Amino acid sequence: MNTEILLDVRGLEPPEPMERVLDALASLQTGERVRMLIDREPRPLYRILERGGYRYEVTPREDYLFEILIRQP
């Protein structure tokens, strides 16, 4: 069964969104994933995810948010 951790980091000032998502990734268990809602595109996060082997999908939404779904390597 897949469990999802929802991180709503809209309106938070850097570096808090990055810190929160990295904390969530560090605690992921098998089958879990992270869904992150953020009000700006977190480009530095993509490099970190790629280096860590994480799979991710970015969806720009009509409400000007970015939804990022992150799965374990």
N, C-alpha and C positions, 0 to 999 in steps of 0.2 A: 504494500500500500504506500503510495506517495504522499508524503506530508509536505506542506508548503509553509514556509515562513514568510509572512508579509512584512516588508519594511516600508513604511510610509515616511519618507524623509523630506517631503515637500517643505519648503520654507526654512530648512535648517542651513546654517552657514557652514562653509567649509572650515575645517576638515571633518566635521561631524558626520555627514552622510557616508563618507569613505570609511571612517572608523566603524560606524555601525554595520555596514555591509561586510567589512573584513572580519569583524567579531562574529557575525552570523555565519560566514563561510567557515571560520575556524571551528564552529561547533556543529556543523552539518553531520548528520548520521546517514548511513546507507539509505538511499531512496528518497531523501529529503531534497528540497530545492528552495531557492530564495526568489521571491517576487518583490522587486523594488520599484517604488513609485517615486519619481524625482522630477523637479520642475526645471531641470537643465540637463543637457546631455553630459554624462560623466565620462568623458573621453579617457582620462587617465586610468579609470577603472578597467577599461577594455584591455589595456596592455597587461595589467596585473592578472586579469582572468586568463588571458592567452598564455602567459608565462606559467601559470598554475595548472594549465590543462583543462580549465573549466569550459563547459559549453554554455553559450548564452545567446539569447534572442532579444533584440531591441525593437520595441514597437513605439513609434511616435504616435501619440494619441491626438484626437481632435481637440481635446481640452488643454493642449499645449504641455502635457506631461509626457514623460518618457517612462515606459514600463519595461523593465528588464527582468527576464526570467533566466536564472542561473542554475545550472545543474552541475553535479559533481563530475570530475574527470572520469 
